[in-house]
Structures are given as structure tokens and as C-alpha cells.
Amino acid sequence: MTYKKHSRREFVKKSTAGAAGLSLTFSARSYSNILGANDRMNFGAVGVRGRGKALIKSVAAQTNTAMAAICDVDRREFDITGKLVKDNFDKKAKTYTDIRKMLENKDIDAILIATPEHWHAPMALMSVQAGKHVYVEKPCSHNPREGEILVEAQRKYGKVIQMGNQQRSANISKQAIKDIKEGLIGDVYYGKAWYSATRGTIGKGKATAVPDWLDWELWQGPAPREEYRDNYVHYNWHWFWNWGTGEINNNGTHEIDICRWALGVDFPKSVVSSGGRYHFDDDWQFYDTQVVNYEFEGGKMITWEGRSCNGLYHYDRGRGVTLHGKKGSILLDRNNYIVYDEKRNVIKEVDEAGQSATTDTVGEGFLDVLHMRNFINAAREGEKQNSPIKEGHITNLLCHLGNYSQKLGRKLMLDTSNGHVLNDKEAMEYWSREYEPGWEMKL
């Protein structure tokens, strides 16, 4: 069977009706809201800086939606993001500093969570307990037990929980999986995932007074308390164990998820990591260089390579995956999909119908809109989720295990039914975390 290269124009024509909705104008939005007021979906957004704004825009690209409220511990965002909401929804949003107060708002149907990672699972749990659907940014958990709790919470409370691994909704990702299932590259046994960037140093932080615009107590929330330092807020928390989960969860989640999907695997039988903090001598607690290898039952393997501070691309791409089978290989990122035969000849190439950012700190783009549409349709109409929380949990568990293997300096053997570490009490001590008293997650 032979394939021809498809142009972007041809692909757009063949794409699902979703792409057309991206041209929605604000005047059309107002009209559709009037027509469909009885099933309008009202959102509240928590953590509304970079990624939070991207989610708000993706909601604005849908029909019959409204942004009822925004919540942030940085009071400067009320004016900045408030204007974004007004411009996109023709209406002001209510403002909150404390999510617990926002969840009392009966008008809100769904919560968007784009806060620091230590807040993701606790906020998601509180939200479904308050009767709200949840779109939570990756990672869905700060530790493996939190992911398990969210899977249990979706079953118990019956609300939709979707993680922001938006490549699950990409047209080209779906096409790649379809081609693999139809045998285009034969049995697939290996997935290679990578991310490379040129992040600078975060320096050595100094204890200082909390800025007057920041509620540091609420920012910390469920995490054990630490003194405020000048290199924590807003982005560098990613690199501290108390709040973040390192580059593998911050970015590796996306590509590891695609590899796992393509290979048809869940929990691995082993994981081993190698790397360190090589590029700078600063407060960064995770790894700027990391290679993690996962082995699965049935003779399959996934490798993730993360380089946070050396941005040399693979295949002219800062991030992506290659999928290797017995008849060929696939190269895939957020915007393009190429199939090679055994002799490295290109037999198929498809561009995504719209572009998404790849290596900046926001990652905004077309896939956000597709993934948000799926979430909304799942909540409204029971449409099948492209990324149910169980899938998000498994992928993030793999990322967590990569960090634990690296921290402990040894290979971890796993229970393939649930991902728990076998015969290693020290490793299993990382399965959950210590919470600030009163903030424990309880189903």
C-alpha cells in the first residue's frame, strides 16, 4: 500500500467540524449564548497567568460557554486576566483569591486548574466534591497517590476530569494511532520521546518579604510551609520538590503519553533513570539532563530524554516522538506527522490543521481548543473522553517513577497491575506526601 503526502489544505478540508469553530467571532458568540442559554457551560479558572490564560482562550473558542469567575493569589491578575475575560466573553468575571470561596458559586459548572503543581490534585478533588467538572493541567498529581485518588474521585462523584495532555486530541496523533493499528509500520516495540530547551539559571534565592500582591499562605496551600524566597514565584517552583515535579512531568508528560498510547502499554515492569543537574550550580533541585528507560511486558520499551538547558534539537524539533516498528517508523510532534518505511523513505506526511507552540513556557495553540472541546462535549453530552483521568494518572505515574529512580540512584521493579514499586520500602515512601495540617486529600 502506498501513501501520498497530504497538503495542509487537504487536511483542513478533511478535518472534523471542530476546526471551523475556531473562527468564531465575539458577535457570533453573543448570539449563540442567547440561543442556547439553557445549556451554557459556565467556567471558573484558577491560576490565571500564562497557562491559565491559554485555557481561558480555548474556552472562548467554543460555543455556548461563559467565564463566570477567576481565582488567583496574585492580585495583579484580576485586572490583567479580567480584561482578557471581558474582551472574549463580553462580560466581567467574579474574582476570588481562595478557591474554596469560588467553589461555593452555584453558577459554575466546570473548573479550569492551571496553578503550581502541588495544587492540581487537591483542587481537582475539592472541585468534583463541589459538583464541578474539572479540566486540570498536567501533571494531574504531585505524587502517585494523588493520581490514584483522582481516578477514585471520578468514579465516586461522577464528574468529568480531564488532564491537559492535549496531544490526545490532535488529529495527527489520532491518525498515527490508526495507522499503527492498521499495521502501517508493523508491530511497534519502541518509543523515543524528547524535550530540549535553553533554560537559564534560577540562581541562589534569598529570603525576603512576601510581595504585597501575593497571598503566600494560600499559594502554599497543601504543601508544608517554607519561608518565602525571591526565586520561587512565579515559574521556578517547577524545580523544587515541595511544589514541582521537574521537567519530566512539566514537559515529558506529553510525549511519554503519546508513546504509551502508540505502544498500547500501561504500567511498566521496570524503570531506570540517569542524569543530574549539570548545567548550572544553583537552587534547582531536579535534573536538567535526564534519560529514563521504561520496559514493559511483551518486549516493548519507551525512553525519554530531557535536556532543560541545552536546546539542540532532534530531527529539527525541540520536542517530539519517534515510534519504531518492524516495517518502519513514525516521527510525530504537535504540528506534523511523518511515516518512514524500512529504508527511511517518506511514505506519508500530514500537517496538523492548526499550529501549537512547542518549547515556550505556555504551549498555547490549536490543540488546546480541540482538547477543551472534547472536555466540554464529555461534560455536556457524554462524549467519550480523549484523555480520561485514568490515562493521565498512568502517564504521570511513569514520570514520577523516573524522578524517584533518579533520586534513589537505582532501577525500580514494578507491579505491572498498578505501578507500585516492588520490594523497595524507601521508594514507596515517595508514593504520597506530607501535607500541611488541614489540607490532606480525603475522598
N, C-alpha and C positions, 0 to 999 in steps of 0.2 A: 504494500500500500504506500502510495506517495502522497506528500502534502505540499502545498504551495504556501509561500509566505503571504500572510494576510495583512493588508494595509490597515492603518489605524482607522481610516474612513469606513472600510468594510466592517471592521469590528464594531464600531459605534452603531452601525445600522443593525447589526445582529444582536447587540446587547439587549438585555431585558429593559422593560419600560422604565426602570429606575433612573436611567441616565437623563431622561427627559425632564424629570423633576428638578434637576439642578439649575435649570434656567428660570425657576420660579421667581417672579418679581414680588416686591413687597405689596404692591397694589393688588395683585392676584391673591397673595396670602390673606389680605384683609377680607377679600370677597369669599374665599373658601372657608374662612373662620366663621363667617356669618351663616353660610350654608350648612356647615357641619358642627355647629356649636354643641350638639348633644353628645358627640364622641370626641371632642377636642381633648388632646392629651396635654396636661399641664406639668411642667418640669420645675424642679428646683436643682440648682447647681451648687456644689460645694467644692471650694478650691478653684478659684476662677482666674488664675493668672494664665500662663501660656497654654497648657493643655486644656484647661477648663474653657478658655475662650474658643479653642478649636471645637470642642464638643457643643458649645452653645451655637456656633455657626452651623454645625452639622444638623442640629435640631431645626434651625431656621430654614434649612433647605428642604424640610419635609412639609407635608400638608397637614393642616388642622392641628397645629401644635402651638403652645404658648410657654413662655418662660415666666413662671409665677414668682420665683424667688431666687436670690443668690446669697451665698453664705461664704464668708472668708474671715480669717483672723487678722488679715492685713486691711485695715480700714480704708486705705487709699484706693482699694479696688472697687469700692461702692460707686464712686464717680466714674472710674475708667470703664469697668465692665457694665455698670448701669447704663452708660451711653451706648455701648455695644448692643445691649438688650433693647433699648428704646429704638435704635436705628433698625434693628432686624425684626422686631415684633410689634412696633407701633404702640408699645405700652410699657410703663415703668414696672420694674420688678421690686418686690419687697426685699428688704435687706436684713440679714441676720449675721451675727458673729458666732453663735452657738447652734450647731446642727440640731441639738435636742429641741430647741425652740422652733426651728423650721419644720421639724417633723410633726409638730402639733398642728400645722396648717393643713386642714382637711381638703383644701382645693388642689393640693399637689398629688399627682398620680405617680410620678417617677422621679428618681433622684439620680443625678449625674455626680460621680465622685472622681475628682482629679487632684486630690490632696497629696501630701507626702505619704509614702507607702505604709508607714506604721498605722495610719488611719483607715486604710482601704477596707479591710475586713470588718473591724468594729463598726464603721459607718454603714457598711452594706447590711450587716446583721440588724442594727438598730432600724434601718430603713424598712426592711421587709417585715420586721416586727410591728412597725407602724403602718403596715398595709400598703407600702410603696413598692413599685418595680424599681430595679436597680441596674444602671449601667456603670460599672466600676472599671477604672483604668487598670492596666496591668502594672505590677503583678496584683493578683486578687488577694494575695496574702503576704504577710511579713514573715511567716513561718509555716511549715506544713500543716500543723493542727488547725490554723485559721482557715486554710483552704478546705479541709475536711468539714469544718463547722459550716462553711457556706454551702457546701453540697447538701449537708443535712438540713440546713435552713430552707433551701429551695424546696425540698421535699415537704418539710413541715408546714411552711407558710404559703406555699403555692404561688409565689410571685416569681416573675421572670428576673433572673440575674444574668447579665451578660458582661463578660470581660472584654476590655478593649484590645483584643488581638484581631485587629480589623482586616488582616490579610485573609482570614477565614471567609470574608465576604467578597473578596476580589474575584472578578470574572476570570482572570487568567489563572488564579490559584485553583478555582473550581475546574477549569479546563485541564490543567495539569493533572489533577487527581483523576478526572475522567479518562484522560489519555493513558495514565498509568494502569487504571483498572481494565482498560481495553487492550492492554499488552503492548503499547507503542514502544516502550523501551525494555520490555521483558520484565522478569522478576526484579524488583527493586530491593537492594540489600544495604545500601549505604547512602546516608545523607550528610552533606557537609554544610554547616551554617557558619556565617561570619559577620562581624561588625568591626569597623575600623573608623577612628576619629582622631582628631588632634586637640584633645582637651588640654588646657593649661593647668598649672599648679593651683592648689587651693591654699597654699601657704600654711603658716602656723597661726592658728586662731588665738585671739586674745580675749580674755574675759572683759566684758564691757556692759554698760547699762542697756537694758532692753529698749529698742526704739519705741517712741510714743505711739507709733501707728500699729504696733504688733501686740496681740494678746499671746504672750509666750506660754502662759499656763494652758490655754486651750490648744495652742499649736502642738504642745507635747502630748496632751490628751492621755491616751492609754500607755504611753511609754514612761518608764522610770525617769524621774526628774534629773536634769542636768543644768548646770549654770550656763547662761547664755554666753556664746562666743561669737565673734564678728565674722566667722567664715561658715556659719551653718545655714543661714536663711538668705536667699530662697532656694537655691538649687543644690548646693553642696551637701545637703543632708543625705543625698543618694549614697555617699561614700562612707557613712558612719553606721555601724551595726545597730545602734539604738533606734534608728529611724529608717534606714535604707536597706537595700538588698544587693547592691553592687551592679556592675554593668551587665552581668549575665541575666539578671531579672529586668533591669532597666531597658535593655535592648535585645539581648539574646532570646528573650521570650518569644518574639515574633518569628524568628527564623527556626528556632528549635521546634516551635509549634507546627510550622509547615512541614518540616522533616518528619515529625512524628505522624502527622496526618498522612503524608505521602507513603510512608512505610507501613502504615496500619498497625502501629505499636502503641502500647500504653506504658506500663511501668517497666523499667529496665531490670536486668538481673544484676548489673554492676555499674558503678560509676567511679571514674578516677580523674583527678584534675591536677594540672601542673601550671605554675605561673608565679606571679608575685607583683609587688609594687616596685617596678624597676625604673620608671621614667623620672620621677621627682622624689625628693625627700621632704615630705610634708605630712599633714594630718590625715590624709586619705587612708582609710582602714581596710579597704577591699583590694582588688587586684586590677592593675591597668593592663596586664598581659596575662591571658588565661586560655588554656586549651583543655577542654573537658571531653572525655570519651565515654559514651554510653553503649553498653552491649545489651542486646535483647535476645529473648528466646527465638529460635528459628533462624539463627545466623544472620542477624541484622544489627546495624551499628549507626550511631549518629555522633558526629564530632562538632563541637562549637569552638571557634577561635575568636576571642575578643581582644582587640588592641585599642584601648581608650585614648592613647596619647601618640600613636604613630599611625597616621591615616593612609598609608599605602593601600591602594585598592586591590581587590581580586577581581579579575575579569572586568576591569574598569568600573567597578561598583563598590561603594562603601559598605554595602550590606547585601546579603542575598543568600541563596542556597544553590547547591548542585545536588542532584538526585541521580544516583548511578544504578543502572540495571544491566541485565545480561545482554541486551540488544542496543543499548545506547544510554544517553544521559540527558538531563534537563537542567538548564540554568534559569533561575527564576528570582525576580525581586518584585518590588511593589508596582513597577511600571512596565515590565517587559518579561517575555517568556520565550525561550529558545530551546528547541529539541535538536539533539545531535544523534546521528547514527553511530555505529561501532567504529567507523573510520573518521569520525569527527566532522562529517558533513552536516550542514544545517538542513534539516528536513521540514522544519516548521518554525515560524516566528510570529508572535502576536504581541501587540502593544495593548496595555490597559486602556480603557475608554477615557480615563482622566488621570491626571498626574497627582502624585503624592510626594511630599518631602521624605527624604531618606535618612540623613545624618545630622539634621539640626536638632535642637532641644525640644521642638514642638511636634514635628512629624505630621503636620496638618495636610489634608488633601482629600481627594476623591473617595478613597476607601473609607474615611470617616463617615461620609454620607451614606454609603452602601451599608455599612455595619450598623449605623444608627437606624436606618430604615428597617433592617431586619429585626432589631430590638423592638421598635415601635410596633411592627406588624405582629410580632410574637405576643406582645402585651395586649394589643387590641383584638387580634383575630385568631390567636393561637397558631400563627405560622411557626414552622419548625425553626428553632434557633440554629444559626450557623456556628455559634460558639456557646453551647450550654456551659454552665459554670463547672460541671464535672470535667470537661475538656480543659478549661482554663486552669483548674486546680492541678491536673496531672502535669501539664506543661510547666507550671510554676514550681511544682514539686521537683521536677528534674533540675531546674535552675538552682533551687535551694540546695539540693544534694551536691551539685557541683561546687558550691561555696563551702559546704561542710567538709567534703573530701579535701579541698584545698587547705582549709583551716587546720584540719587534723593531720594532713600530710600522708594520707593513705587511701587505698582503694576501699570502697564500701560495697559490701554484698547486700542484696536487697530481696525482700519478699515480693515476688512479681504479681501478687494479688492486690497489694495496696501500697507498695513503695517503701514500706518501713525497713529500716536498717537491721540486718540480722547480726546477732552476736557481737554487738558493739554498743554498750551502755553509754559510753561517752558521746558517740554520735547521736544517739536518740535523745540526749539532753537538749539538743537544739530543736527538737520536734515542736516545742511550744516556746513560750517566752515568759518572762516575769512582767506583770502588768503593774502600773501604778494602782494602788489600792482603790477599789471602787469602779475601775474600768475593765474588769475582767469580762470576757465574752461568755455569755450564758444563753443557751438555747431556750 
